[in-house]
Amino acid sequence: MPSSDAVPESWRAALEPVLAAPGARRLGGFLKAEEAAGKAIYPPRGARLAALELTPLDRVKVVILGQDPYHGAGQAHGLSFSVQDGVRVPPSLVNIYKELESDLGLPRAAHGNLTRWAQQGVLLLNAALTVEDGKPASHQGKGWEAITDAVVAAVAAKTEPCVFMLWGSHARKKAAHVPGLGPDTHHLVLTAPHPSPLSAHTGWFGCKHFSKANAFLEARGRGAVDWRA
């Protein structure tokens, strides 16, 4: 892992075994080689573990799993589905905002920065935490998955009830093999199609994941999330 992307303290114990494995060293070597070859990698160094920095393990209430970062310049900043201030809201996030409006009556935000969610305990995690400019999924299978699997497993091992929002087949597959998320789990596992325009009309709209998550959290004394971005 690059030194500018040090693992935050609250996650270190959970991630130390996987970070000490050969796969993590290969990932670090791969990223250095890609950058040395002049390729633009998003998000930049220092922002790749932003989800873990903004949402410490002991504060996680909700996990939203994405696939990989946005692959356009200036978009990705380390939080799944989120973009930096001043960047046009991407289509999937537009649909997330539409569902929030329908489900909770919240007006659609004019920006796409979801930092406020992360600060409330919503872990906005991608399966791969980097991508090459203009090449979606280009860093899948390079070693990030073992690290992000360990992140999901660490949350699943928490005694406090959490909510896992799994949107699309990729997210469902990632969570399926995690201990603690089986049929007897004390967590709430919500599944729906991906909010992408390609699949949102097949069951994403109307899923009411946000109200279901808040009802679950409030019933267990964990407090609702204010889903306004």
N, C-alpha and C positions, 0 to 999 in steps of 0.2 A: 504494500500500500504506500502511495506517496506520502512523504512526511507532512505535507500540507493538508492531508486528509486523515489526521489522527482520529482514532475511534474515541468518541466521547466516553468519559469515565463510567457513566451508568450502564453502558453496553459492553464494557471491556471483558468482564468475567464470562459473559455469554458468548462472546465472539473470539476470545483468545484461542481456543482449540482449532477453529477453522482458519484463523489468520496465521497460525503456526504451521499449517499444512502446506504441502508443495503447490497446491492449486492457487493459493493466494500469492505465492511468490511468482508463479507463472503469470498471473493476472497483472501484477505490478510490472513485470518485464514486458508484457505485451503493451501496456499503456505507454510505457517509456519509449518503446520502439515506434509506436504509432506517432507519438508526438515528435520524436526525433526525425521521422520521415516527413514532417511538415503537415500532417493531417490535423484538421480542426476537430477537437473532441469536446463534446458537451455533456454535462456542464463543465466549466473550467475547474482546475484544481482548486481546492479549498471549499468548493460547494457540493462535492459529490456525496458527502455524508450529512448534508443539511437536515435530512429527515430525522436522523438520529440525534443531531445536535439540538434541534428545536423541540423534540419530543423524547425526553428521557424515558428509559424503560419503566421506571416506577410511576410515571404519569400517563402511560398509554391507556386510553379508554377504547379507542376505535382504531382498526387497521383497514386502510383502503389500499388494495394492491393494484398497481399498474404494471405495464410490461417493460417499457424502457423509456428513457427521456425523450422529449421533443428534439427533433434533429435539425431545427432551423436556428440560425445565428440569433443569439440574444434571448431565446425562449426559455430553455431549461435552467432551473436554479436549484435542483436537488430535491424537489417535492413532486410526487406523481400528480399528474393532471394540472399542475400549477404552472403559470408563466410569470416572468418578471413584470413589474409595473411598466406600463407604456406599450406592452405587447398586445396585439389583438387577441381576444379570447378565442381559443381553439374550439372547433366544432363539438368535440366530446364534452368539453366543459360548458359550452352553451347548453347542451342537453342536460347536464347535471343541474345547472341553474334553473332550467325549465321544470325539472322534477321537483326541485326545492320549492319553486313557486307554487306548483300544484299541490305538493304534499303539506307544506308548512305555511304557505301564504307569503313567503319571503320574496321581496322584489329582486329581480335579477341584477347582480352586481355589474358595474360598468368595467370592471377590471378582472384579471384572472389570477391574481396573487392570493394563494390560499395559506399564507403564513399564519394568519389568525386562527385557522383550524388547527394547524400543527402546534401552536402554542397552548391550545386547550386540551391536548392529549390525543389528537387524531394523527396517527402515524401514516404519512403519505409516502408509501414505499413502492419503488419499482423493482422488478425482478433483476434487471441489469441496471447498473447505476451510471453507465456512460454509453455514448453512442457517437458514431462518426458523422460529421456534417453531411446531411442529405442522404444518409443511408440508414433507414430504420432497421432495427434488429441487428445491426452490424456487430454489436458486442455481446450478443447472446451466445452462450456456450463458451465464454472465455474465462469463466471463473467467478463471476459475480453471484451466480445462482446459489452456490454453496454458502456464501456469506449471507445473502438475503433469506435463504432457508433457515439459517441459524437465528436470524432476527425474528422471523415469524414463530419459530419454535420457542424462543425465549418469552414472547408474549403469551403464547399458548400455555406455557408452564406457570404463568402467574396465578396466584390464588384468587385475586380480584377478578370478577367477571368482566370480560371485554367483548366488544362487537367486532366481527370480521365481515367486511363487505367485499364480496367476491364477484366482480363484474366481468363476465366473459369466461370462456373455457380455459384460457391461460391461467387466470387467477384461481379458478376452481381446482385445476390440476396441481398448481403449486401448493395449495393448502391441503390437498387430499391426503398426502403422506405424512403430515405433521402430527406427531403424538400430541394428544390433548385436544384435537379438533374432531374426534370421532363422534359417533351417535350419542355417547354419554357425556359429552362435554358440558361444562358449566358456563361456557361462553355462548354467545349468540352468533350463529353463522348464517349470514344472509347472502343469497345468490340471486343473480339476475343477468340478463344479457349485457354486453358491453354498451356503454352510452354512446359509442360511435354512431354517426348517422347511418352506417351500414346495418346496424342491428338494434338501434334504440327502439324502433317501432315493433320489435318482436317480444317485448316484455319489460324493457327497461322503464319506459314511461308507465307510471302507475305502480311501480314496485314498492313505493313508500318506505324505502330503507331508512330515511332520515327520522321519520316519526317513530318507526319501530325501534331504531337504535336508542332514541331518547327515552321512550317508554321503558325499555329494558334497563337502561342505566339508572333512571330515576327510581325504579322499583327496587333496585339493589343499593340505593344510597350513594351512587357514584356521581350523580349530578348530570343534567342534560348538557349537550353541546349546543352552543349558540352557532348555528350554521350560517349566519351572515358572514360573507367574505369581507 
